[in-house]
Amino acid sequence: MSESLSEHVFIVVGISLGVLGDVLLLGHRKKWLLAGMTAFLLGHIAYIVAFLKFELSYTEWLVTTALLLWISTFVFKWIAASISGVVRWGVLIYMMVLSVMCALALSIQADDQIALVGLGAVLFMLSDLFVAQHRFKTPKKYDRLVGLPLYYCGQLLIATSMVRFSF
């Protein structure tokens, strides 16, 4: 039971840091953006710790990580001209940690129910494309309309699939 409790704790920490990141991203100054990105980064690290408690296919994880990092390089190139300095480095680090987190979620070896955690991580990652579009490129009306449901569904799938699996 204590092992399951720790998994839950890390998921709750990840979700809580996501809520903090949401609040911080309401601000439009660079310091709020950095603080929000840091909260989400720490939330992804909490998810990574939780995911490491499950049986993983390390071959799948390595291949998936390589693929997601490769895709992330194209996304980074797409937004790089719009960002500079510490924000640029912050975005790069954030994208690498997000890729690792998503790859771990997709590599968990368990029944179909836990596979939802992988879908949740993918939805979270996709939602960040809309955040990047809105923050660093030309904001579109649909950024929040599409991005927010992806983000909240992703968080919900991560949380509920992990909790149900642990009982």
N, C-alpha and C positions, 0 to 999 in steps of 0.2 A: 504493500500500500504506500509506503513512504516513497518508493521510486515513482509511482504514478502521481503522487502528490507533487513531486518536484517537476514533473513534466507539465502538470497543470499550472504550477507557479510560474514557470517560464513562459507559458502561453499567456497567462494573465498579465505578466510583466510586458510581453510584446504588444498585447492589445492596449494596455494602459499607455505605453510609450507612443503608440499610434494615435491615441486620443490626444495626448499632449502635443504630438507633431501636428495634428489637425488644427488645434487651437493656435499654435505658434505660427502656422502658415497663413493665418488670417491677417497677420501683419504684412505690410508691403515693403518694409525696409530689408536691406541685405542681412542685418543681424538676426531678424526674425526668420528669414529663409534659412540661414545657417543653423539656427537653433532648432527649427522644425526638421531639417534634414538630419541633424544629430540625433534627435529623438527617434526618428524612423530608423536610422542606422542602428541605434542601440536596441530598438525593437526587433530588427532583423537578426541581430546577434542573439537575442533571447530566444527567438524561434529556432535558430541554428542549434543552440544548446538543447532545446526540447527535442528537435528532430534527431539529434545524435543519440538519444536514448533508445531509439528503435533500431531494429535490424535493417541494415542498408545494403544495397548492392553497390559496392565501391567502384566497380567497373562502370555501371550506369551513371554513378555520380560524377566520375571523371569525364566521361564522354559528354554528359549533359552540361557540366560546368564549362567545358571547353566550347561547346556550341553556344551556350548563353553568353559567355564572355565575348565570343566572336560577334554575335548579333549586337551586343552592347557597344562594341567598337563603332559600328555603323550609327547607332543612336547617338553616341557621344560625338562623332564627327558632325552629325546633323545639327547638334545644339552648340558645339564648341565655339563657333564664331560669335555666339551671343553671350558668352560668359567668360569671365577672366578672373585672375587672381585666386584668392582662397575659395571662392565659389566653384571655380573650375575644378580645383583639386577635390573639393568636397563632393561634387557631383561624380567625379571619377571613382572615388573611394566608395561612395554610396552605391553606384552601379555594380561595382565588383562584389560587394557584400550581398546585395540583392540577388545577383546571379548565383552566388554560392548557396544562399538560402533557398532559392527556388529549385536549384538542382538537387539539393538534399531532400526537399519535400517530394520531388518527383522520383527519388530513389529509394524511398521507404518501402521495404518489402513486407507486405501484410495483406489482409483481405481487401475486398473492393471498397469497403467503407473508408479505410484510411487513405485510399487513393484520392479521396476528395481533398485532402490536405494539399496534394500536388496541384489539383485544379485551382484551389484557393490561392496558392502561391503564384500560379500563372496569371490569374485574374488581377492579383495585386500588382504584378510586374507590368501587365498591360495598362493598368490604370495610371501607372507612372509615365507612360508615353503621353497621355493626355495632360498630365501635370506639366511635363517638359514642354509640350506644345504651348500651353497656356502661359507658363512662366518665362520661357526662354525664346520662343518664336512668336509668331503672330497669333494672339489669342483668338480662338474660334468659339462661337456660341455653343457648339456641341461638346466642347472640352469637358465641362462639368456635367453636362447631361449624360454623357457616356462614361466618363472617367469615375465619377462618384459611385454609381451603381457597381461598376467593376470592383472598385476598392472595397466597398462595404460588403459585397457578396464574397470577395476573396477573404476578408477578415473573418466573416461569419463561417465560411467553410473551414478555414484553418482551426478556428476555435471549436466548432461543434464536432468536426471529425476527430480531433484529438481527444476531446472529452469523452465522446461515445466509445471510442476505441479503447480507452484506458479502463473502462469499467467492466 
